[in-house]
Amino acid sequence: MRFRGSLIAAVLAATLPLLSAWAEPLQAVPAVQASNATQATMLDAVWAGERVVAVGDHGVVLLSDDQGKRFRQARSVPVSTQLTGVSFVDAQRGWAVGHWGAILATTDGGESWQIQRLSSDEDRPLFAVHFFNAQQGVAVGLWSLLLTTEDGGKTWTEQSLPPPPGAKKADLNLMGLFADSHGTLYATAEHGQLLHSGDHGKSWGYLDTGYTGTLWSGAVLNDGSLLLGGQRGTLLQGANEGKDLRRLPTHGKGSVTAMAVAGTRVLVVGLDGLMMLSDDGGRHFQEKQSADGLSLTAVLLDAEGAPILFSRRGVVPRQE
């Protein structure tokens, strides 16, 4: 079985651990300008200054300059393969990652992109990217693929991970990246593993979460504690050392795909319409479902704390 562009790449990577990464050599084809681009599956979204930048299927990059009310397609994207993660350090400079180990960069707020890295003979996807500043960044993906850069992505170096406790080698799928205000970087992974690095991704350790399923996403809350999301509605919260993680009660069974934090407001979304909102910094959540149980894949909170939602059917129209 292969990855399917209409579903969340990260979910399929973990559920298909024996997926062959070898395929026909890739010929990079630019993303097509499409009238229905806003209906493409979006897998990640970030703020670039006051602009929303979202990435997803078929190399589609969507931009919004009105807090997510209207989106348009980026002018130029050099690949039409699935993009899975995006990171910006300011209003102009950003990076996106995806299938075939692609790393793209932009210096004009996402309007146009250039290839920094592309593997033409091995489809070993990257699932997440995080830049600390304009020079130092980290990208992670399938089978413990871990790349770092110290020069803004001009060169990328593959780093070796130590094996998880009790294992002989590191072959985890690394699903997501997030960082705290002190520069500690966290990576969510399979088998309940949470990795952390204090040196911009050069060396890593493991934190015991007490959970055995896949962790899809994570965030640092306003009080410095961690919030982690996993399979079947799993939501864990605890100290930034990974200690005393407690499982928050949820009724929904959809895997947690993304979360957004703005001050004390926290919004968690997932498959099968899972939505959980907290207005007290993550101590208590109110649970509800998206319209029609639509699987949600990415989320942001605007300046007023209102959600900007993305799904396997593209941009979710905002309610006025």
ZADO-1210 file (C-alpha; in nm, 4 decimals, padded with zeros to 6 digits):
<atoms>
<atom x="00.0000" y="00.0000" z="00.0000" code="MET" pos="1"/>
<atom x="00.1114" y="00.3565" z="-00.0656" code="ARG" pos="2"/>
<atom x="00.0388" y="00.6947" z="00.0837" code="PHE" pos="3"/>
<atom x="-00.2885" y="00.8487" z="-00.0382" code="ARG" pos="4"/>
<atom x="-00.2896" y="01.2223" z="-00.0943" code="GLY" pos="5"/>
<atom x="-00.6467" y="01.2595" z="00.0263" code="SER" pos="6"/>
<atom x="-00.5625" y="01.1422" z="00.3782" code="LEU" pos="7"/>
<atom x="-00.3298" y="01.2702" z="00.6446" code="ILE" pos="8"/>
<atom x="00.0248" y="01.1659" z="00.5577" code="ALA" pos="9"/>
<atom x="00.1306" y="01.1394" z="00.9173" code="ALA" pos="10"/>
<atom x="-00.1571" y="00.9094" z="01.0091" code="VAL" pos="11"/>
<atom x="-00.0863" y="00.6770" z="00.7210" code="LEU" pos="12"/>
<atom x="00.2851" y="00.6710" z="00.7925" code="ALA" pos="13"/>
<atom x="00.2269" y="00.5340" z="01.1388" code="ALA" pos="14"/>
<atom x="-00.0433" y="00.2880" z="01.0393" code="THR" pos="15"/>
<atom x="00.1662" y="00.1564" z="00.7492" code="LEU" pos="16"/>
<atom x="00.5104" y="00.1125" z="00.9107" code="PRO" pos="17"/>
<atom x="00.6240" y="-00.1366" z="00.6452" code="LEU" pos="18"/>
<atom x="00.5662" y="00.1029" z="00.3576" code="LEU" pos="19"/>
<atom x="00.8392" y="00.0788" z="00.0963" code="SER" pos="20"/>
<atom x="01.0154" y="00.4110" z="00.0478" code="ALA" pos="21"/>
<atom x="01.1495" y="00.3149" z="-00.2940" code="TRP" pos="22"/>
<atom x="00.9651" y="00.4314" z="-00.6030" code="ALA" pos="23"/>
<atom x="01.0254" y="00.5488" z="-00.9562" code="GLU" pos="24"/>
<atom x="01.2728" y="00.8409" z="-00.9802" code="PRO" pos="25"/>
<atom x="01.0943" y="01.1701" z="-00.9217" code="LEU" pos="26"/>
<atom x="01.0669" y="01.4409" z="-01.1812" code="GLN" pos="27"/>
<atom x="00.9753" y="01.7630" z="-01.0022" code="ALA" pos="28"/>
<atom x="00.6599" y="01.9095" z="-01.1548" code="VAL" pos="29"/>
<atom x="00.5324" y="02.2518" z="-01.0385" code="PRO" pos="30"/>
<atom x="00.2006" y="02.2719" z="-00.8576" code="ALA" pos="31"/>
<atom x="-00.0905" y="02.3495" z="-01.0888" code="VAL" pos="32"/>
<atom x="-00.2925" y="02.6646" z="-01.0410" code="GLN" pos="33"/>
<atom x="-00.6435" y="02.5353" z="-00.9692" code="ALA" pos="34"/>
<atom x="-00.9775" y="02.7051" z="-00.9213" code="SER" pos="35"/>
<atom x="-01.0636" y="02.4549" z="-00.6474" code="ASN" pos="36"/>
<atom x="-00.7304" y="02.4775" z="-00.4637" code="ALA" pos="37"/>
<atom x="-00.9052" y="02.5659" z="-00.1363" code="THR" pos="38"/>
<atom x="-01.0638" y="02.2178" z="-00.1435" code="GLN" pos="39"/>
<atom x="-00.7283" y="02.0363" z="-00.1311" code="ALA" pos="40"/>
<atom x="-00.6418" y="01.8572" z="00.1912" code="THR" pos="41"/>
<atom x="-00.4372" y="02.0968" z="00.4064" code="MET" pos="42"/>
<atom x="-00.1960" y="01.9316" z="00.6505" code="LEU" pos="43"/>
<atom x="-00.0332" y="02.2250" z="00.8299" code="ASP" pos="44"/>
<atom x="-00.0798" y="02.5993" z="00.8737" code="ALA" pos="45"/>
<atom x="00.1162" y="02.8800" z="01.0427" code="VAL" pos="46"/>
<atom x="00.1213" y="03.2548" z="01.0812" code="TRP" pos="47"/>
<atom x="00.3706" y="03.4479" z="00.8684" code="ALA" pos="48"/>
<atom x="00.3362" y="03.7839" z="01.0345" code="GLY" pos="49"/>
<atom x="-00.0338" y="03.8618" z="00.9841" code="GLU" pos="50"/>
<atom x="-00.0645" y="03.6221" z="00.6894" code="ARG" pos="51"/>
<atom x="-00.1904" y="03.2642" z="00.7129" code="VAL" pos="52"/>
<atom x="00.0121" y="03.0098" z="00.5150" code="VAL" pos="53"/>
<atom x="-00.1258" y="02.6567" z="00.4747" code="ALA" pos="54"/>
<atom x="00.0267" y="02.3616" z="00.2869" code="VAL" pos="55"/>
<atom x="-00.1111" y="02.0309" z="00.1673" code="GLY" pos="56"/>
<atom x="-00.1930" y="01.7979" z="-00.1206" code="ASP" pos="57"/>
<atom x="-00.0559" y="01.8369" z="-00.4744" code="HIS" pos="58"/>
<atom x="00.1934" y="02.1029" z="-00.3658" code="GLY" pos="59"/>
<atom x="-00.0906" y="02.3428" z="-00.2898" code="VAL" pos="60"/>
<atom x="00.0062" y="02.6418" z="-00.0744" code="VAL" pos="61"/>
<atom x="-00.2775" y="02.8702" z="00.0350" code="LEU" pos="62"/>
<atom x="-00.2388" y="03.2280" z="00.1588" code="LEU" pos="63"/>
<atom x="-00.4796" y="03.4535" z="00.3478" code="SER" pos="64"/>
<atom x="-00.4304" y="03.8184" z="00.4382" code="ASP" pos="65"/>
<atom x="-00.7655" y="03.8693" z="00.6133" code="ASP" pos="66"/>
<atom x="-00.7419" y="03.6363" z="00.9146" code="GLN" pos="67"/>
<atom x="-00.8491" y="03.3306" z="00.7173" code="GLY" pos="68"/>
<atom x="-01.1707" y="03.4661" z="00.5647" code="LYS" pos="69"/>
<atom x="-01.0474" y="03.4297" z="00.2058" code="ARG" pos="70"/>
<atom x="-00.7625" y="03.2234" z="00.0629" code="PHE" pos="71"/>
<atom x="-00.5732" y="03.2283" z="-00.2645" code="ARG" pos="72"/>
<atom x="-00.3151" y="02.9919" z="-00.4071" code="GLN" pos="73"/>
<atom x="00.0540" y="03.0790" z="-00.3933" code="ALA" pos="74"/>
<atom x="00.1910" y="03.2020" z="-00.7226" code="ARG" pos="75"/>
<atom x="00.4749" y="02.9528" z="-00.7680" code="SER" pos="76"/>
<atom x="00.5475" y="02.6155" z="-00.6005" code="VAL" pos="77"/>
<atom x="00.8093" y="02.3957" z="-00.7764" code="PRO" pos="78"/>
<atom x="00.6637" y="02.0571" z="-00.6696" code="VAL" pos="79"/>
<atom x="00.3205" y="01.8974" z="-00.6962" code="SER" pos="80"/>
<atom x="00.3846" y="01.6317" z="-00.4313" code="THR" pos="81"/>
<atom x="00.2186" y="01.6441" z="-00.0913" code="GLN" pos="82"/>
<atom x="00.3456" y="01.9088" z="00.1519" code="LEU" pos="83"/>
<atom x="00.3081" y="01.8116" z="00.5176" code="THR" pos="84"/>
<atom x="00.4669" y="02.0824" z="00.7342" code="GLY" pos="85"/>
<atom x="00.5506" y="02.4532" z="00.7313" code="VAL" pos="86"/>
<atom x="00.7449" y="02.6977" z="00.9507" code="SER" pos="87"/>
<atom x="00.8011" y="03.0759" z="00.9300" code="PHE" pos="88"/>
<atom x="01.0408" y="03.2918" z="01.1319" code="VAL" pos="89"/>
<atom x="00.8895" y="03.6248" z="01.0216" code="ASP" pos="90"/>
<atom x="00.6467" y="03.7640" z="00.7665" code="ALA" pos="91"/>
<atom x="00.8734" y="03.6835" z="00.4711" code="GLN" pos="92"/>
<atom x="01.0974" y="03.3833" z="00.5403" code="ARG" pos="93"/>
<atom x="00.9559" y="03.0329" z="00.5639" code="GLY" pos="94"/>
<atom x="01.0131" y="02.6657" z="00.4850" code="TRP" pos="95"/>
<atom x="00.7846" y="02.3776" z="00.3886" code="ALA" pos="96"/>
<atom x="00.8524" y="02.0026" z="00.3820" code="VAL" pos="97"/>
<atom x="00.6843" y="01.7004" z="00.2302" code="GLY" pos="98"/>
<atom x="00.7101" y="01.3824" z="00.0277" code="HIS" pos="99"/>
<atom x="01.0294" y="01.2794" z="-00.1478" code="TRP" pos="100"/>
<atom x="01.2110" y="01.4496" z="00.1397" code="GLY" pos="101"/>
<atom x="01.1266" y="01.7853" z="-00.0139" code="ALA" pos="102"/>
<atom x="01.2312" y="02.1056" z="00.1588" code="ILE" pos="103"/>
<atom x="01.1142" y="02.4313" z="00.0015" code="LEU" pos="104"/>
<atom x="01.2008" y="02.7875" z="00.1037" code="ALA" pos="105"/>
<atom x="01.0363" y="03.1246" z="00.0483" code="THR" pos="106"/>
<atom x="01.1558" y="03.4799" z="00.1066" code="THR" pos="107"/>
<atom x="00.8383" y="03.6594" z="-00.0031" code="ASP" pos="108"/>
<atom x="00.5810" y="03.5426" z="00.2483" code="GLY" pos="109"/>
<atom x="00.4911" y="03.2237" z="00.0644" code="GLY" pos="110"/>
<atom x="00.4127" y="03.3767" z="-00.2749" code="GLU" pos="111"/>
<atom x="00.6931" y="03.1812" z="-00.4450" code="SER" pos="112"/>
<atom x="00.9061" y="02.8851" z="-00.3319" code="TRP" pos="113"/>
<atom x="01.2408" y="02.7331" z="-00.4238" code="GLN" pos="114"/>
<atom x="01.3691" y="02.3772" z="-00.3753" code="ILE" pos="115"/>
<atom x="01.6419" y="02.3386" z="-00.1144" code="GLN" pos="116"/>
<atom x="01.6324" y="01.9589" z="-00.0943" code="ARG" pos="117"/>
<atom x="01.4632" y="01.6852" z="-00.2973" code="LEU" pos="118"/>
<atom x="01.5387" y="01.3124" z="-00.3081" code="SER" pos="119"/>
<atom x="01.4737" y="01.1965" z="-00.6638" code="SER" pos="120"/>
<atom x="01.4922" y="00.8190" z="-00.6050" code="ASP" pos="121"/>
<atom x="01.3589" y="00.7593" z="-00.2522" code="GLU" pos="122"/>
<atom x="01.0202" y="00.8733" z="-00.1250" code="ASP" pos="123"/>
<atom x="01.1121" y="00.9111" z="00.2406" code="ARG" pos="124"/>
<atom x="00.8718" y="01.1845" z="00.3481" code="PRO" pos="125"/>
<atom x="00.9400" y="01.4639" z="00.5901" code="LEU" pos="126"/>
<atom x="00.6436" y="01.5314" z="00.8196" code="PHE" pos="127"/>
<atom x="00.7410" y="01.8442" z="01.0136" code="ALA" pos="128"/>
<atom x="00.9812" y="02.1389" z="01.0106" code="VAL" pos="129"/>
<atom x="01.0745" y="02.3990" z="01.2723" code="HIS" pos="130"/>
<atom x="01.3048" y="02.6984" z="01.2396" code="PHE" pos="131"/>
<atom x="01.4354" y="02.8760" z="01.5486" code="PHE" pos="132"/>
<atom x="01.5611" y="03.1714" z="01.3456" code="ASN" pos="133"/>
<atom x="01.6557" y="03.2487" z="00.9877" code="ALA" pos="134"/>
<atom x="01.9580" y="03.0174" z="01.0028" code="GLN" pos="135"/>
<atom x="01.8877" y="02.7235" z="01.2341" code="GLN" pos="136"/>
<atom x="01.6186" y="02.4690" z="01.1515" code="GLY" pos="137"/>
<atom x="01.5179" y="02.1046" z="01.1942" code="VAL" pos="138"/>
<atom x="01.3086" y="01.8713" z="00.9778" code="ALA" pos="139"/>
<atom x="01.1891" y="01.5201" z="01.0710" code="VAL" pos="140"/>
<atom x="01.0116" y="01.2324" z="00.9000" code="GLY" pos="141"/>
<atom x="00.9839" y="00.8656" z="00.8148" code="LEU" pos="142"/>
<atom x="01.2023" y="00.6072" z="00.9909" code="TRP" pos="143"/>
<atom x="01.3808" y="00.8555" z="01.2186" code="SER" pos="144"/>
<atom x="01.4813" y="01.0833" z="00.9329" code="LEU" pos="145"/>
<atom x="01.6274" y="01.3904" z="01.1052" code="LEU" pos="146"/>
<atom x="01.7847" y="01.6843" z="00.9234" code="LEU" pos="147"/>
<atom x="01.9382" y="02.0043" z="01.0591" code="THR" pos="148"/>
<atom x="02.0654" y="02.3240" z="00.9011" code="THR" pos="149"/>
<atom x="02.2802" y="02.6081" z="01.0290" code="GLU" pos="150"/>
<atom x="02.2696" y="02.8225" z="00.7154" code="ASP" pos="151"/>
<atom x="01.9024" y="02.8777" z="00.6434" code="GLY" pos="152"/>
<atom x="01.8660" y="02.5549" z="00.4501" code="GLY" pos="153"/>
<atom x="02.1455" y="02.6018" z="00.1969" code="LYS" pos="154"/>
<atom x="02.2832" y="02.2754" z="00.3342" code="THR" pos="155"/>
<atom x="02.1072" y="02.0069" z="00.5385" code="TRP" pos="156"/>
<atom x="02.2853" y="01.7490" z="00.7543" code="THR" pos="157"/>
<atom x="02.1320" y="01.4157" z="00.8468" code="GLU" pos="158"/>
<atom x="02.1627" y="01.3429" z="01.2192" code="GLN" pos="159"/>
<atom x="02.1601" y="01.0007" z="01.3854" code="SER" pos="160"/>
<atom x="01.9150" y="00.9385" z="01.6679" code="LEU" pos="161"/>
<atom x="01.9990" y="00.7170" z="01.9642" code="PRO" pos="162"/>
<atom x="01.7712" y="00.4118" z="02.0000" code="PRO" pos="163"/>
<atom x="01.4694" y="00.4517" z="02.2283" code="PRO" pos="164"/>
<atom x="01.5020" y="00.2866" z="02.5695" code="PRO" pos="165"/>
<atom x="01.4909" y="-00.0907" z="02.5260" code="GLY" pos="166"/>
<atom x="01.5358" y="-00.0794" z="02.1478" code="ALA" pos="167"/>
<atom x="01.8376" y="-00.1687" z="01.9348" code="LYS" pos="168"/>
<atom x="01.7938" y="00.1024" z="01.6743" code="LYS" pos="169"/>
<atom x="01.6026" y="00.4222" z="01.6075" code="ALA" pos="170"/>
<atom x="01.3462" y="00.3619" z="01.3332" code="ASP" pos="171"/>
<atom x="01.0513" y="00.5625" z="01.4600" code="LEU" pos="172"/>
<atom x="00.8295" y="00.7756" z="01.2423" code="ASN" pos="173"/>
<atom x="00.8751" y="01.1300" z="01.3734" code="LEU" pos="174"/>
<atom x="00.5402" y="01.3021" z="01.3346" code="MET" pos="175"/>
<atom x="00.5534" y="01.6588" z="01.4688" code="GLY" pos="176"/>
<atom x="00.7784" y="01.9336" z="01.6051" code="LEU" pos="177"/>
<atom x="00.7147" y="02.2092" z="01.8579" code="PHE" pos="178"/>
<atom x="00.9350" y="02.4246" z="02.0809" code="ALA" pos="179"/>
<atom x="00.9150" y="02.6145" z="02.4082" code="ASP" pos="180"/>
<atom x="01.0255" y="02.9717" z="02.4783" code="SER" pos="181"/>
<atom x="01.3694" y="02.8527" z="02.5941" code="HIS" pos="182"/>
<atom x="01.4503" y="02.6868" z="02.2624" code="GLY" pos="183"/>
<atom x="01.3917" y="02.3284" z="02.3699" code="THR" pos="184"/>
<atom x="01.2570" y="02.1370" z="02.0725" code="LEU" pos="185"/>
<atom x="01.0186" y="01.8432" z="02.1059" code="TYR" pos="186"/>
<atom x="00.9348" y="01.5739" z="01.8498" code="ALA" pos="187"/>
<atom x="00.6259" y="01.3538" z="01.8749" code="THR" pos="188"/>
<atom x="00.6645" y="00.9968" z="01.7525" code="ALA" pos="189"/>
<atom x="00.5338" y="00.6416" z="01.7477" code="GLU" pos="190"/>
<atom x="00.5039" y="00.4139" z="02.0514" code="HIS" pos="191"/>
<atom x="00.4311" y="00.7069" z="02.2813" code="GLY" pos="192"/>
<atom x="00.7817" y="00.8436" z="02.2380" code="GLN" pos="193"/>
<atom x="00.8487" y="01.2121" z="02.2945" code="LEU" pos="194"/>
<atom x="01.1957" y="01.3301" z="02.1999" code="LEU" pos="195"/>
<atom x="01.3604" y="01.6527" z="02.3146" code="HIS" pos="196"/>
<atom x="01.6662" y="01.8511" z="02.2100" code="SER" pos="197"/>
<atom x="01.8326" y="02.1513" z="02.3698" code="GLY" pos="198"/>
<atom x="02.0880" y="02.2162" z="02.0946" code="ASP" pos="199"/>
<atom x="01.8803" y="02.2862" z="01.7854" code="HIS" pos="200"/>
<atom x="01.8363" y="01.9216" z="01.6946" code="GLY" pos="201"/>
<atom x="02.1941" y="01.7962" z="01.7051" code="LYS" pos="202"/>
<atom x="02.1415" y="01.5625" z="02.0022" code="SER" pos="203"/>
<atom x="01.8232" y="01.4121" z="02.1434" code="TRP" pos="204"/>
<atom x="01.6873" y="01.2355" z="02.4480" code="GLY" pos="205"/>
<atom x="01.3618" y="01.0520" z="02.5173" code="TYR" pos="206"/>
<atom x="01.0912" y="01.1421" z="02.7664" code="LEU" pos="207"/>
<atom x="00.8717" y="00.8687" z="02.9136" code="ASP" pos="208"/>
<atom x="00.5076" y="00.9531" z="02.8494" code="THR" pos="209"/>
<atom x="00.3624" y="00.6264" z="02.9766" code="GLY" pos="210"/>
<atom x="00.1656" y="00.6027" z="02.6517" code="TYR" pos="211"/>
<atom x="00.2158" y="00.3316" z="02.3895" code="THR" pos="212"/>
<atom x="00.0266" y="00.4696" z="02.0893" code="GLY" pos="213"/>
<atom x="00.1414" y="00.7183" z="01.8283" code="THR" pos="214"/>
<atom x="00.1703" y="01.0830" z="01.9321" code="LEU" pos="215"/>
<atom x="00.0689" y="01.3012" z="01.6376" code="TRP" pos="216"/>
<atom x="00.1022" y="01.6531" z="01.7759" code="SER" pos="217"/>
<atom x="00.2029" y="01.8660" z="02.0718" code="GLY" pos="218"/>
<atom x="00.2249" y="02.2187" z="02.2075" code="ALA" pos="219"/>
<atom x="00.3616" y="02.4144" z="02.5017" code="VAL" pos="220"/>
<atom x="00.0890" y="02.5751" z="02.7101" code="LEU" pos="221"/>
<atom x="00.0927" y="02.9197" z="02.8647" code="ASN" pos="222"/>
<atom x="00.2211" y="02.7847" z="03.1979" code="ASP" pos="223"/>
<atom x="00.5078" y="02.5959" z="03.0326" code="GLY" pos="224"/>
<atom x="00.3504" y="02.2521" z="03.0569" code="SER" pos="225"/>
<atom x="00.3186" y="02.0169" z="02.7606" code="LEU" pos="226"/>
<atom x="00.0034" y="01.9102" z="02.5802" code="LEU" pos="227"/>
<atom x="00.0344" y="01.5989" z="02.3635" code="LEU" pos="228"/>
<atom x="-00.2190" y="01.4491" z="02.1246" code="GLY" pos="229"/>
<atom x="-00.2347" y="01.0887" z="02.0044" code="GLY" pos="230"/>
<atom x="-00.4515" y="00.8128" z="01.8703" code="GLN" pos="231"/>
<atom x="-00.8195" y="00.7618" z="01.9489" code="ARG" pos="232"/>
<atom x="-00.8690" y="01.0964" z="02.1194" code="GLY" pos="233"/>
<atom x="-00.5694" y="01.0640" z="02.3506" code="THR" pos="234"/>
<atom x="-00.4752" y="01.3928" z="02.5159" code="LEU" pos="235"/>
<atom x="-00.1904" y="01.4095" z="02.7687" code="LEU" pos="236"/>
<atom x="-00.0808" y="01.7043" z="02.9809" code="GLN" pos="237"/>
<atom x="00.2140" y="01.7418" z="03.2164" code="GLY" pos="238"/>
<atom x="00.5439" y="01.9072" z="03.3030" code="ALA" pos="239"/>
<atom x="00.7958" y="01.9945" z="03.0356" code="ASN" pos="240"/>
<atom x="01.0260" y="01.7168" z="03.1586" code="GLU" pos="241"/>
<atom x="00.7584" y="01.4699" z="03.0549" code="GLY" pos="242"/>
<atom x="00.6883" y="01.3846" z="03.4180" code="LYS" pos="243"/>
<atom x="00.3461" y="01.3370" z="03.5748" code="ASP" pos="244"/>
<atom x="00.1654" y="01.3324" z="03.2424" code="LEU" pos="245"/>
<atom x="-00.2041" y="01.2814" z="03.2997" code="ARG" pos="246"/>
<atom x="-00.4610" y="01.1741" z="03.0471" code="ARG" pos="247"/>
<atom x="-00.7378" y="01.4259" z="02.9990" code="LEU" pos="248"/>
<atom x="-01.0873" y="01.2804" z="02.9591" code="PRO" pos="249"/>
<atom x="-01.2248" y="01.2819" z="02.6045" code="THR" pos="250"/>
<atom x="-01.5342" y="01.1227" z="02.4545" code="HIS" pos="251"/>
<atom x="-01.4305" y="01.1437" z="02.0902" code="GLY" pos="252"/>
<atom x="-01.2119" y="00.8690" z="01.9453" code="LYS" pos="253"/>
<atom x="-01.0633" y="01.0583" z="01.6538" code="GLY" pos="254"/>
<atom x="-00.6838" y="01.0887" z="01.6531" code="SER" pos="255"/>
<atom x="-00.5589" y="01.4327" z="01.7569" code="VAL" pos="256"/>
<atom x="-00.3993" y="01.5907" z="01.4503" code="THR" pos="257"/>
<atom x="-00.3249" y="01.9509" z="01.5512" code="ALA" pos="258"/>
<atom x="-00.3536" y="02.2098" z="01.8271" code="MET" pos="259"/>
<atom x="-00.3266" y="02.5870" z="01.8592" code="ALA" pos="260"/>
<atom x="-00.2395" y="02.7968" z="02.1653" code="VAL" pos="261"/>
<atom x="-00.3034" y="03.1708" z="02.2050" code="ALA" pos="262"/>
<atom x="-00.2554" y="03.2839" z="02.5646" code="GLY" pos="263"/>
<atom x="-00.4960" y="03.0863" z="02.7808" code="THR" pos="264"/>
<atom x="-00.7064" y="02.9718" z="02.4839" code="ARG" pos="265"/>
<atom x="-00.6222" y="02.6246" z="02.3509" code="VAL" pos="266"/>
<atom x="-00.7960" y="02.4486" z="02.0639" code="LEU" pos="267"/>
<atom x="-00.7346" y="02.0814" z="01.9847" code="VAL" pos="268"/>
<atom x="-00.8670" y="01.9199" z="01.6649" code="VAL" pos="269"/>
<atom x="-00.8616" y="01.5754" z="01.5112" code="GLY" pos="270"/>
<atom x="-01.0159" y="01.3113" z="01.2928" code="LEU" pos="271"/>
<atom x="-01.3882" y="01.2370" z="01.2874" code="ASP" pos="272"/>
<atom x="-01.4678" y="01.5972" z="01.3804" code="GLY" pos="273"/>
<atom x="-01.2860" y="01.6034" z="01.7146" code="LEU" pos="274"/>
<atom x="-01.2712" y="01.9548" z="01.8661" code="MET" pos="275"/>
<atom x="-01.1744" y="02.0462" z="02.2231" code="MET" pos="276"/>
<atom x="-01.1591" y="02.4050" z="02.3488" code="LEU" pos="277"/>
<atom x="-01.0043" y="02.5385" z="02.6693" code="SER" pos="278"/>
<atom x="-01.0165" y="02.8963" z="02.7971" code="ASP" pos="279"/>
<atom x="-00.8145" y="02.8320" z="03.1132" code="ASP" pos="280"/>
<atom x="-00.4781" y="02.7362" z="02.9697" code="GLY" pos="281"/>
<atom x="-00.5599" y="02.3714" z="02.9131" code="GLY" pos="282"/>
<atom x="-00.6792" y="02.2788" z="03.2609" code="ARG" pos="283"/>
<atom x="-01.0326" y="02.2079" z="03.1427" code="HIS" pos="284"/>
<atom x="-01.1673" y="02.1388" z="02.7944" code="PHE" pos="285"/>
<atom x="-01.5106" y="02.1625" z="02.6407" code="GLN" pos="286"/>
<atom x="-01.5603" y="01.8997" z="02.3716" code="GLU" pos="287"/>
<atom x="-01.7643" y="01.9293" z="02.0531" code="LYS" pos="288"/>
<atom x="-01.7634" y="01.8094" z="01.6930" code="GLN" pos="289"/>
<atom x="-01.6979" y="01.9833" z="01.3658" code="SER" pos="290"/>
<atom x="-01.9807" y="02.0089" z="01.1151" code="ALA" pos="291"/>
<atom x="-02.0753" y="01.6688" z="00.9720" code="ASP" pos="292"/>
<atom x="-01.7974" y="01.5047" z="01.1713" code="GLY" pos="293"/>
<atom x="-01.5444" y="01.6359" z="00.9186" code="LEU" pos="294"/>
<atom x="-01.1886" y="01.5252" z="00.9964" code="SER" pos="295"/>
<atom x="-00.9787" y="01.8304" z="01.0854" code="LEU" pos="296"/>
<atom x="-00.6119" y="01.8407" z="00.9914" code="THR" pos="297"/>
<atom x="-00.4763" y="02.1825" z="01.0960" code="ALA" pos="298"/>
<atom x="-00.5833" y="02.4767" z="01.3096" code="VAL" pos="299"/>
<atom x="-00.4864" y="02.8342" z="01.3981" code="LEU" pos="300"/>
<atom x="-00.6384" y="03.0908" z="01.6325" code="LEU" pos="301"/>
<atom x="-00.6842" y="03.4443" z="01.4983" code="ASP" pos="302"/>
<atom x="-00.6285" y="03.7724" z="01.6822" code="ALA" pos="303"/>
<atom x="-00.9704" y="03.7412" z="01.8463" code="GLU" pos="304"/>
<atom x="-00.9154" y="03.3782" z="01.9471" code="GLY" pos="305"/>
<atom x="-01.1527" y="03.2458" z="01.6803" code="ALA" pos="306"/>
<atom x="-01.0508" y="02.9250" z="01.4999" code="PRO" pos="307"/>
<atom x="-00.9201" y="02.8998" z="01.1449" code="ILE" pos="308"/>
<atom x="-00.9787" y="02.5367" z="01.0498" code="LEU" pos="309"/>
<atom x="-00.8506" y="02.3091" z="00.7759" code="PHE" pos="310"/>
<atom x="-00.9706" y="01.9627" z="00.6868" code="SER" pos="311"/>
<atom x="-00.9303" y="01.6735" z="00.4498" code="ARG" pos="312"/>
<atom x="-01.1727" y="01.8699" z="00.2268" code="ARG" pos="313"/>
<atom x="-00.9670" y="02.1870" z="00.2429" code="GLY" pos="314"/>
<atom x="-01.0384" y="02.5189" z="00.4102" code="VAL" pos="315"/>
<atom x="-01.3358" y="02.5082" z="00.6476" code="VAL" pos="316"/>
<atom x="-01.5532" y="02.8154" z="00.5760" code="PRO" pos="317"/>
<atom x="-01.5546" y="03.0560" z="00.8679" code="ARG" pos="318"/>
<atom x="-01.8809" y="03.1460" z="01.0344" code="GLN" pos="319"/>
<atom x="-01.9542" y="03.5183" z="01.0310" code="GLU" pos="320"/>
</atoms>
